[in-house]
Amino acid sequence: MIKKNSDPQAAVAAVLTSAQRLDVLHAVVPDMAEPDADFRDLAEIAANLFDAPVALVTLVDAQDQWFKATVGTSEMQAPSAESFCVHTIASPSGKALVVADAAADPRFSDQPRVVGAPFLRFYAGVPVVIDDQPVGTICVFDVKARREIAPQLLTQLQRLSRIASSLFKLKHEARQRALKEAALSREEQRQAMALDAANVGSWLWDIRSGSVSCNQPMLRMFGMKPTKSVHARDIFGAIHHEDRVATLSKLRSAMTQDEEYDGIFRVASTGRWLLGRGRVHERDSRGKPTLFLGINIDVTEEQSSTQRTRLLLRELNHRVKNTLAMLQSLARQTLRQTSDPQEFMTAFAGRLQAISEAHGLLSDHEWGEIRLSALLAKQLAPHVRDYKSQIEVHKDEIFLGPDQAVGLGLVLHELATNAAKYGSLSRPRGKVVLTARSVDEDGQRVLHMTWTEVGGPPVEEPTRRGFGSILIERSLDKVMGSSVKVEYLPAGLTAIVRLPL
C-alpha cells in the first residue's frame, strides 16, 4: 500500500504522484478514459443502496479522474486535485470516506461543484484497490446533507468496491490473454510459412488414442487436406503399399527396442519420397509407449536427381541424419517443458527455423563451406530493426563447414532470441558487437568469436539455467575442441566461442 502522511494535503499530493500506484493503474486499466458498461450495474446498485441521485465508478490518474460508469450525471472526468475521491484513496485507514455536509467541511467547502451547480453536499466513497494500490473509488453523491449513515450501507459499498477490483483484474487478464493469443497467432503464421519454405514436417503421436498432432507441411507431404483431427491410421494408410510393411516394421522395432526410427518411404497419393526419423518420447508405468515424436523431410528431388546429385545425396543424408538427431534432442528437451502439442510446436519452431536457415545456406553451396558473414545475417536479421546499426561486426574472412555452420547457427539464434527478449536488442539503441578472428593454434585454424551486448538493460546472472542456456553450451558438441562460455556482466551479456575450423 501507499504510505500515508499525517498532513491531509501532503497525503493527497503523495497519492496523486505515487509512481507505484500509477504504474498499477496504467498497466491494469490502459483504457481508463473509456466508459465501460460492465461497471454500470455496480454504480446503479450503489445509487439504490444509498438512495442517492449520483453514483460513480472512478479511476484517479495524476491529473484527471475518469468515470468508468456513472448514474445521474453525463460527465466523464474531473480534475483529480478537486475531487472528493482523491481524499478517499489518500485516507490513512484505506476505508470508506463519508462527508456528511461538504459545505461545512473545509476540505471541500470551496470546490466548484459544492459552491456552484450541482451544489453537492453528501459523499460516501470506498477505494478500489488493485495489487495493494488504491487506483480509484466507487462512490455516491447527494445534493442534500445527511447526518447519519447506517454502517451496513458502507459495508455493502466496500463489497461493491471489491467486486469492481476483481472485475478490473479479470478484464486486464482477459486483455493480456487476447494480446498473447494474437501474438502467438502471428508467430504461428510466420513459423508456418518458414517451415513450409523449409519443407520440414513434425508430428506427435498419442499412441493410446491414436491421434496425431502435426504441422501443415506434414499434411501436405502426405497429400492430406488441412484438418483438426488426424489419426495414425490416416498417416500409415497414406504410405505407398510397397513401402508400408517395411516402414511399419521399422517403426514397431524402434518402439519395442527403444531405438531411433530411421527410414525412407514413398507417399502413395503423390509418389514423393520422405525421410523420417523418430523415437518413443514417453512410456507408461508398464513400459508401454504412449507418445512418439517424429520428423519428416521431403527428399524426392534428391532421390530422383542425376548421378552427381545422388553422390551429393549420400553427404546430404549423413548431414540430415545428424541434423535430425539434433532436432530430436531439441524436440525432446522442448517437449519436456510442455505436454500441450500446440505449445510444443510454437516453442520448437524457432529453433527448427534456425537450423533450417543454416541448412539453406549449406545447400546453396552444395554442402561445402559458407561464409561466416552470411550465417550471421541469416540468424540475426530477424531479431533486429536495423541490422547495420544494431549489429557491429569485426571479423576476418572465415568459412564454416556443415557441422560448424549448423551448430554455430543454433548458438547465434539462441543468443539473438535472448537479446531480443531481455537483452540489448530489446532496446531501440541497443546493439550487439561481434568480433571474429581466425587464430592459428599449433597448425590448426580456430575461430575465436566474442558476442558482446551493449546499450541494453542491466544484466543479472539467472538463478536457474533454462533450456536455452544449456542449448547455447551444447550446440557445438559435434565439433571436437569447441566451447561456448557465457558471462553475465552488469553492462551486458557476453559469449565467447571457440570453434576449430
Secondary structure, 3 states (H helix, E strand, C coil): CCCCCCCHHHHHHHHHHCHHHHHHHHHHCCCCCCCCHHHHHHHHHHHHHHCCCEEEEEEECCCEEEEEEEECCCCCEEEHHHCCHHHHHCCCCCCCEEECCHHHCCCCCCCHHHHCCCCCCEEEEEEEEECCEEEEEEEEEECCCCCCCCHHHHHHHHHHHHHHHHHHHHHHHHHHHHHHHHHHHHHHHHHHHHHHHHCEEEEEEECCCCEEEECHHHHHHCCCCCCCCCEHHHHHHCECHHHHHHHHHHHHHHHHHCCCEEEEEEECCCCCEEEEEEEEEEECCCCCEEEEEEEEEECHHHHHCCHHHHHHHHHHHHHHHHHHHHHHHHHHHHHCCCCCHHHHHHHHHHHHHHHHHHHHHHHHCCCCCEEHHHHHHHHHHHHCCCHHHHEEEEECCCEECHHHHHHHHHHHHHHHHHHHHCCHHHCCCCEEEEEEEEEEECCEEEEEEEEEEECCCCCCCCCCCCHHHHHHHHCCCCCCCCEEEEEEECCEEEEEEEEEC
